[in-house]
Amino acid sequence: MPAPPTMQIHPGRGLGFLTLGVSLHDVLTKLKAQPHIYPTIDISYSPSQPLAAPVILNLPSNGFRLRFDGPDQRLRLIEVFDFTKVPLSYKTTEIVKLSDIKAGPTSQGPTGPAFRHVYHKLMGPSFPGEYISPVLGSGSDRGLYILSYPGIAFTFSLQDSAWSPDIDFVSLLSSTAAAPAKCLTIYDGQSWQDTRQDLMTRSCPNPRSLALSSRGKEFRPDEIDLVKICGSGNIELTRRSSPNFHMTLGSTTPQDLLTELGQPDAIYRKYDRRLSIHKTRNRDQKPGRRSFGMSPTHYEDSTDTDQSSTHTVTDDSDDEDQAGTNDNRKANLSAECFYNYFHHGFDIFISYPTLPSPGLRPPKTGEDGSIEAIDTDQLVATKILLHGNVPGSYPFNRYRRSRWIIDIDQSELDDMILDSETPFATLSKSLESICDENLSEEGKAPLQKGMVLNRGWGDSPGSSCELLGGWEESSDTPKKGSGNQSSNGNLGFGNTELFGYPGLVFEVLKNDTVSCLTVY
């Protein structure tokens, strides 16, 4: 393996190209693109609560690990635990001189900088830190002393018998009772003692995108913080620093998307029609009008199995090749496509206008509760797919995590918030209570049973990461080569299920987490 490049330490901001606040998707994509520098990437997460517990990237070959919060998947903490694996510098000073360290299996004890080096050459004076005594019964006679500076902290091993609150920390850490630093931590805050209380929930000053964090002169569209689903095809995209973008399904044009969201990362032509068997048309319905509610056979129009350009399934359906398929039909199919915004975390389907679903509430326009169709041949956005980037799921790391919220009257739900972190059992119960009185008996059918979807057949996730499936020190974490893995080697959550509601289709994992939400 070639020698890794020197990584510059920026207290309170990051380490090298790793910026605090950047998304898990951006970091993992960057690391995987350089396997000669980062050959091993171990991912730890909570299988039962993948969106509540932190996600940890451990890079043992490089001597550091990265901790991301679960809900937003943003980098919160950088920890260097092996100073022999990567050259580090602060301003123009080396943290440690690797030539002076005897690396290898024979080396013992901490390999970090000595306190005198930190105090005199790197950081200077500081306020007293925090001493943590050894755990009772562990048999260890050494505790830990955490010395904090704004945005950075050093952890030193200290003999417990030498510790006394009456002795100043400079005398303690410069004595023979203290060993060199065993860990270096970079965080956003004034001190580690104050920051750790809300480390995973405090607001991030830096953007999620590495491209935006680089402060380059090239213009890049602002990132999306939150997608607000307002119903009847109305969607509000909340941006980090720019004004919100209001999008209307069936009306917003591709030109609008390019102006507001920038060029898509990929464009995927829609060919897969395997769900068309579930589609029926109500012949009694007047042309150009649609009644409120979702038909139990409306899955084909509301969600797709081939929304991403990363999929390889492009088989044309049989009915597209049948005699009688006219040239206009073929032209329409070739024009339909997905705009894949991997860095925003969603796909937008571009097709000829269809009536957007009236949503969870009956429409207020029209005496009979119907919505007038739009008669135009112009291509528009007709649906949006919001990806959760759930660790362990089949499409993990193909998209940045997209967070969303369903904008409804909270007073009717006892102020309950329905968002991307809400378990589906809670979501479904709340949504059913809202639309129960508005749906016909036919429309209630898809609320009772989910449609099983398997995304793993035909092509592989193709990840170079090792999915550990749990916490680093958890007793139920399936380690590499352990016998509790499934027989087919799949460490994910298996098949998913689709559940339909007016204007919404949820793709749900077996741990009750929403993997993808389609709004149409």
C-alpha positions in Angstrom: 0.0 0.0 0.0 1.4 3.4 -0.9 2.2 5.9 1.8 -0.9 7.9 2.7 -0.8 11.6 2.2 -0.4 14.0 5.1 -3.7 15.1 6.5 -4.0 18.6 7.9 -5.8 19.0 11.2 -8.4 21.8 11.3 -9.8 22.1 14.9 -13.5 22.5 14.9 -13.7 21.9 11.2 -12.2 18.6 10.1 -9.3 16.4 9.1 -7.9 16.7 5.5 -10.8 16.6 3.1 -13.1 15.2 5.9 -15.3 18.1 7.0 -17.5 18.0 10.0 -21.2 18.1 8.9 -20.6 16.4 5.6 -22.9 13.5 4.6 -22.3 9.8 5.1 -22.9 9.3 1.3 -20.3 11.9 0.3 -17.6 10.5 2.7 -18.2 6.9 1.8 -18.2 7.6 -1.9 -14.9 9.5 -1.6 -13.3 6.8 0.5 -14.4 4.0 -1.8 -13.0 5.8 -4.8 -9.5 5.5 -3.3 -9.1 1.8 -2.4 -5.3 2.1 -2.6 -5.3 4.6 0.3 -8.4 3.3 2.2 -8.4 -0.5 1.6 -10.7 -1.4 4.5 -13.9 0.3 5.5 -15.9 -1.2 8.3 -19.4 0.1 8.9 -21.2 -0.3 12.3 -24.9 0.5 12.8 -27.8 -0.6 14.9 -29.9 -3.2 13.0 -33.0 -2.4 15.1 -32.7 1.4 15.1 -30.6 2.3 12.0 -31.9 5.9 12.0 -31.7 6.6 15.7 -28.3 5.3 16.7 -25.0 6.7 15.2 -23.4 5.1 12.2 -19.6 4.5 12.5 -17.0 4.2 9.8 -13.9 2.5 11.0 -10.8 2.6 8.9 -8.3 0.4 10.7 -5.7 0.6 8.0 -5.6 4.4 8.4 -5.9 4.6 12.1 -9.0 6.7 12.5 -12.8 6.4 12.6 -15.7 8.6 11.8 -19.0 8.9 13.7 -22.2 10.1 12.0 -25.6 10.9 13.6 -28.4 8.5 12.6 -31.3 10.8 11.5 -29.3 13.1 9.2 -26.2 11.0 8.6 -23.8 13.9 9.0 -20.2 13.6 10.3 -20.1 14.7 13.9 -16.8 13.3 15.3 -13.4 12.3 14.0 -11.2 10.1 16.1 -7.6 9.3 15.5 -6.6 6.2 17.5 -3.4 5.0 15.8 -0.9 7.7 15.0 1.4 5.3 13.1 -1.0 4.8 10.2 -1.4 8.3 8.9 0.9 11.5 8.9 -0.8 14.4 10.7 0.1 18.0 10.8 -1.3 21.1 12.5 -0.4 24.3 10.5 3.3 23.6 9.8 4.0 21.3 12.7 3.9 17.5 12.6 1.7 15.9 15.3 4.2 13.0 15.6 7.2 12.1 13.6 6.6 8.6 12.1 10.3 8.1 11.7 10.7 8.2 15.5 7.9 5.6 16.1 8.6 1.9 15.9 5.5 0.8 14.1 4.5 -2.8 13.9 3.2 -5.6 16.1 6.1 -5.2 18.5 5.1 -1.6 19.4 3.3 -1.2 22.7 1.4 1.6 24.4 0.2 4.9 23.0 1.9 6.2 19.8 0.5 9.8 19.9 2.3 13.1 20.8 3.6 13.7 24.3 2.0 16.3 26.4 5.0 18.6 26.2 4.8 18.6 22.4 1.1 19.4 22.5 1.5 22.1 25.1 4.7 23.8 23.7 4.6 23.2 19.9 1.0 22.6 18.9 -1.8 24.1 21.0 -0.5 26.1 23.9 -2.1 26.6 27.3 -5.6 25.4 28.1 -8.1 25.1 30.9 -8.0 22.0 33.1 -9.5 18.9 31.5 -11.4 15.9 32.8 -10.1 12.8 34.5 -11.9 9.5 34.1 -10.9 6.8 36.7 -10.4 3.2 35.5 -13.5 0.9 35.7 -13.8 -1.0 38.9 -13.0 -4.6 38.5 -11.2 -4.1 35.2 -7.8 -4.7 36.7 -6.3 -1.6 35.1 -4.3 0.9 37.2 -4.5 3.7 34.6 -7.2 6.2 34.0 -7.8 8.7 31.2 -7.2 12.5 31.2 -9.0 14.4 28.4 -7.5 17.7 27.6 -9.8 19.9 25.5 -9.1 22.8 23.2 -11.7 24.5 21.0 -12.6 22.0 18.4 -10.0 19.4 19.4 -9.2 17.1 22.4 -6.3 14.8 23.3 -6.7 11.8 25.6 -3.7 10.8 27.8 -3.3 7.6 29.8 -2.5 8.5 33.5 -1.6 6.3 36.5 -4.6 6.4 38.8 -2.4 6.5 41.9 -0.8 9.8 40.6 -4.1 11.6 40.1 -5.1 14.3 42.5 -7.5 17.2 42.0 -5.1 19.4 44.0 -2.2 18.9 41.4 -2.4 21.0 38.3 -2.8 19.1 35.1 0.4 20.5 33.6 2.5 18.9 36.3 0.5 15.6 36.1 0.7 15.2 32.3 4.4 16.2 32.1 5.4 13.6 34.7 6.4 10.0 34.2 3.0 8.9 35.4 1.4 10.1 32.1 1.9 8.4 28.7 1.7 10.0 25.3 -1.7 10.7 23.8 -3.6 7.6 22.8 -6.4 9.4 21.0 -7.1 12.7 19.2 -10.7 13.9 18.7 -12.0 16.6 16.4 -15.5 18.0 17.0 -17.5 21.2 16.7 -17.5 23.0 20.0 -15.5 24.9 22.6 -14.7 21.9 24.8 -15.3 18.1 24.8 -17.0 18.2 28.1 -19.7 20.7 26.8 -20.0 19.3 23.3 -20.5 15.6 24.0 -23.9 16.3 25.6 -25.6 17.3 22.3 -22.9 16.1 19.8 -25.3 14.2 17.6 -28.2 16.7 17.6 -26.6 20.2 17.4 -26.8 22.2 14.2 -23.9 21.8 11.8 -22.2 25.0 10.5 -20.8 23.2 7.4 -22.8 21.9 4.4 -23.4 18.2 3.7 -21.7 18.2 0.4 -17.9 18.0 0.1 -18.1 20.0 -3.1 -19.8 22.9 -1.2 -17.4 22.5 1.7 -14.4 23.0 -0.6 -15.3 26.6 -1.1 -14.5 26.4 -4.8 -15.4 29.2 -7.2 -17.6 26.9 -9.4 -21.3 27.6 -8.8 -23.2 24.7 -7.3 -26.9 24.5 -6.4 -27.7 24.8 -2.7 -28.4 21.6 -0.9 -31.8 20.4 0.3 -32.3 20.3 4.0 -35.9 19.0 4.2 -38.7 18.0 1.8 -42.2 19.1 3.0 -45.0 17.1 1.4 -48.1 19.4 1.3 -50.5 17.1 -0.6 -52.2 17.4 -4.0 -48.9 17.2 -5.7 -47.5 20.3 -3.8 -43.9 19.8 -2.5 -41.8 22.4 -0.7 -38.0 21.9 -0.8 -36.3 23.7 2.1 -32.8 24.7 1.2 -29.8 25.4 3.4 -29.3 29.1 2.6 -31.4 29.8 -0.5 -35.1 30.5 -0.6 -37.3 27.4 -0.7 -38.3 25.8 -3.9 -42.0 25.0 -4.4 -42.6 22.1 -6.7 -45.9 21.0 -8.2 -46.2 17.6 -9.7 -47.9 17.8 -13.1 -46.8 21.4 -13.5 -43.1 21.8 -12.7 -41.0 21.5 -15.9 -37.6 20.0 -16.4 -36.3 23.5 -17.1 -37.5 24.5 -13.6 -35.7 21.6 -12.1 -32.4 22.4 -13.9 -32.6 26.0 -12.7 -33.4 25.2 -9.1 -31.6 21.9 -8.5 -28.9 21.9 -11.1 -28.0 19.2 -13.6 -29.0 15.7 -12.4 -26.2 13.3 -11.6 -27.6 10.8 -14.1 -30.6 10.4 -16.3 -32.3 7.0 -16.5 -34.7 6.1 -19.2 -37.8 4.2 -18.0 -38.4 0.9 -19.7 -39.4 -1.5 -16.9 -43.2 -2.1 -16.9 -43.4 -5.2 -14.8 -45.9 -3.6 -12.4 -48.3 -2.8 -15.2 -50.2 -6.1 -14.4 -51.6 -4.3 -11.3 -52.9 -1.4 -13.2 -56.6 -1.2 -14.2 -58.6 1.7 -15.5 -62.1 2.7 -14.4 -64.0 2.8 -17.6 -66.9 4.5 -15.9 -64.8 7.5 -15.0 -65.1 10.6 -17.2 -62.1 11.4 -19.3 -59.9 14.0 -17.8 -61.3 13.6 -14.3 -60.4 11.5 -11.3 -62.1 10.9 -8.0 -60.5 11.2 -4.6 -58.7 8.2 -3.2 -56.2 5.6 -4.3 -57.2 2.6 -6.3 -56.0 -0.6 -4.9 -54.4 -1.3 -8.4 -52.6 2.0 -8.6 -49.1 0.8 -7.7 -47.8 1.0 -11.3 -48.5 4.7 -11.5 -47.2 5.5 -8.0 -43.9 3.7 -7.7 -41.3 2.1 -9.9 -38.7 -0.6 -9.5 -36.1 0.9 -11.8 -35.9 4.5 -10.7 -32.1 4.7 -10.5 -29.5 4.6 -13.2 -27.6 2.2 -10.9 -30.0 -0.6 -11.8 -29.3 -2.7 -14.8 -32.8 -4.1 -15.5 -34.0 -2.5 -18.7 -36.2 -5.2 -20.1 -39.1 -4.0 -22.2 -42.4 -5.4 -21.2 -44.3 -7.7 -23.5 -47.2 -5.4 -24.1 -44.8 -2.7 -25.4 -43.8 -5.1 -28.2 -47.2 -6.3 -29.1 -48.7 -5.4 -32.4 -50.8 -2.3 -32.1 -48.2 -0.2 -30.2 -48.2 3.0 -32.2 -45.4 5.4 -32.8 -46.8 7.9 -30.3 -46.7 5.4 -27.6 -43.1 4.6 -28.4 -42.2 8.2 -28.5 -43.8 8.8 -25.1 -41.9 5.9 -23.5 -38.5 7.2 -24.9 -39.2 10.6 -23.5 -40.0 9.4 -20.0 -37.0 9.4 -17.7 -35.8 9.8 -14.2 -33.6 12.7 -13.1 -31.3 11.0 -10.6 -30.1 13.5 -7.9 -27.8 11.3 -5.9 -26.3 14.2 -4.0 -29.8 15.5 -3.1 -31.2 12.1 -2.2 -34.1 11.8 -4.6 -35.2 10.9 -8.1 -37.8 12.9 -10.1 -39.8 11.2 -12.8 -40.3 13.2 -16.0 -43.2 12.3 -18.2 -46.3 13.7 -19.8 -48.7 15.3 -17.4 -50.9 13.1 -15.2 -53.3 14.2 -12.5 -51.5 14.5 -9.2 -53.2 12.7 -6.3 -55.4 14.9 -4.2 -53.6 13.6 -1.2 -54.9 12.6 2.2 -57.7 15.1 2.2 -60.6 15.5 -0.3 -59.9 18.3 -2.7 -61.8 21.6 -2.2 -62.0 22.3 -6.0 -65.1 21.1 -7.8 -68.5 20.2 -6.4 -68.1 16.5 -6.9 -64.6 16.3 -5.4 -62.7 15.8 -8.6 -59.7 17.4 -10.1 -59.5 18.7 -13.7 -56.8 17.1 -15.9 -54.1 19.1 -17.6 -54.3 19.0 -21.4 -50.7 19.5 -22.6 -48.0 17.7 -24.3 -45.1 19.3 -22.4 -43.0 17.1 -20.2 -43.3 17.7 -16.5 -42.3 16.2 -13.1 -45.0 13.7 -12.2 -43.5 12.0 -9.1 -40.6 12.2 -6.7 -38.9 9.3 -4.9 -37.2 10.3 -1.6 -34.5 7.8 -0.5 -33.7 7.1 3.1 -30.2 5.6 2.6 -30.8 3.2 5.5 -27.7 1.2 6.5 -28.1 -2.5 5.5 -30.7 -1.8 2.8 -30.2 -2.8 -0.8 -29.7 0.7 -2.2 -27.5 1.9 0.7 -25.0 4.7 -0.3 -26.5 5.1 -3.8 -28.1 8.4 -2.6 -27.5 10.9 0.2 -30.2 10.5 2.9 -33.3 12.7 2.1 -35.3 13.8 5.1 -39.0 14.6 4.7 -42.1 15.6 6.7 -45.8 15.2 5.8 -47.4 18.6 6.3 -50.8 17.9 8.0 -52.8 19.4 10.8 -50.8 18.2 13.8 -53.6 19.1 16.2 -55.6 16.1 14.9 -52.7 13.8 15.8 -51.9 15.0 19.3 -49.0 17.0 17.9 -47.4 13.9 16.5 -44.9 14.6 13.7 -44.9 12.3 10.7 -41.5 12.4 9.2 -38.7 10.3 7.7 -37.6 9.0 11.1 -41.1 7.9 12.3 -41.5 4.1 12.4 -43.9 2.9 9.7 -46.2 1.3 12.2 -46.8 4.8 13.7 -47.1 6.4 10.2 -49.6 3.9 8.9 -51.8 4.1 12.0 -51.9 7.9 11.8 -52.4 8.0 8.0 -55.2 5.5 8.2 -57.0 7.5 10.9 -56.7 10.6 8.6 -58.0 9.2 5.4 -60.3 6.4 6.7 -63.4 8.6 6.4 -62.4 9.8 2.9 -61.5 6.5 1.2 -64.0 4.1 -0.4 -64.0 0.5 0.5 -62.1 -0.2 -2.7 -59.5 2.4 -1.9 -58.9 0.9 1.5 -57.5 -2.4 0.1 -53.8 -1.4 -0.2 -53.8 -0.2 3.4 -54.3 -3.7 4.7 -51.6 -5.6 3.0 -48.2 -4.7 1.6 -46.8 -5.7 -1.8 -43.5 -7.6 -1.5 -40.6 -6.2 -3.4 -37.2 -7.9 -3.9 -34.4 -5.6 -5.2 -31.6 -8.1 -4.8 -32.3 -10.4 -7.8 -30.5 -9.7 -11.0 -27.7 -7.5 -9.8 -25.6 -7.1 -6.7 -25.3 -4.0 -4.5 -21.6 -4.2 -5.4 -20.2 -2.6 -2.3 -16.6 -2.9 -1.2 -17.6 -2.1 2.4 -17.9 -4.7 5.1 -21.3 -4.3 6.7 -20.9 -5.3 10.3 -24.6 -4.8 11.1 -24.2 -3.5 14.6 -22.2 -1.6 17.2 -18.4 -2.1 17.4 -18.6 -3.5 20.9 -22.1 -5.0 20.7 -22.5 -8.6 21.6 -25.0 -9.2 18.8 -22.8 -7.7 16.1 -22.2 -10.3 13.3 -18.5 -10.1 12.9 -16.7 -11.1 9.7 -16.8 -14.9 9.3 -19.2 -15.4 12.2 -21.8 -18.1 11.9 -24.9 -16.0 12.5 -25.0 -14.6 9.0 -27.6 -15.7 6.6 -26.8 -18.6 4.3 -26.8 -16.4 1.2 -24.4 -13.9 2.7 -26.9 -11.1 2.7 -26.5 -8.9 5.8 -29.3 -6.5 4.8 -32.9 -6.5 5.7 -34.1 -8.8 2.9 -37.3 -8.1 0.9 -39.2 -4.9 1.4 -42.9 -4.1 1.2 -44.8 -1.4 -0.6 -47.8 0.3 1.2 -50.0 2.7 -0.7 -51.9 5.8 0.5 -53.5 8.7 -1.5 -50.5 10.3 -3.1 -47.9 8.3 -1.2 -46.2 4.9 -1.5 -43.9 3.7 1.3 -41.2 1.1 0.8 -40.7 -0.4 4.2 -37.9 -2.6 5.6 -38.5 -5.5 8.0 -37.2 -3.4 10.9 -40.2 -1.0 10.3 -38.0 1.7 8.8 -39.0 3.6 5.6 -36.4 3.0 2.9 -38.1 5.1 0.2 -41.2 7.3 -0.1 -42.8 8.0 -3.5 -44.9 11.1 -3.8 -47.1 11.2 -6.9 
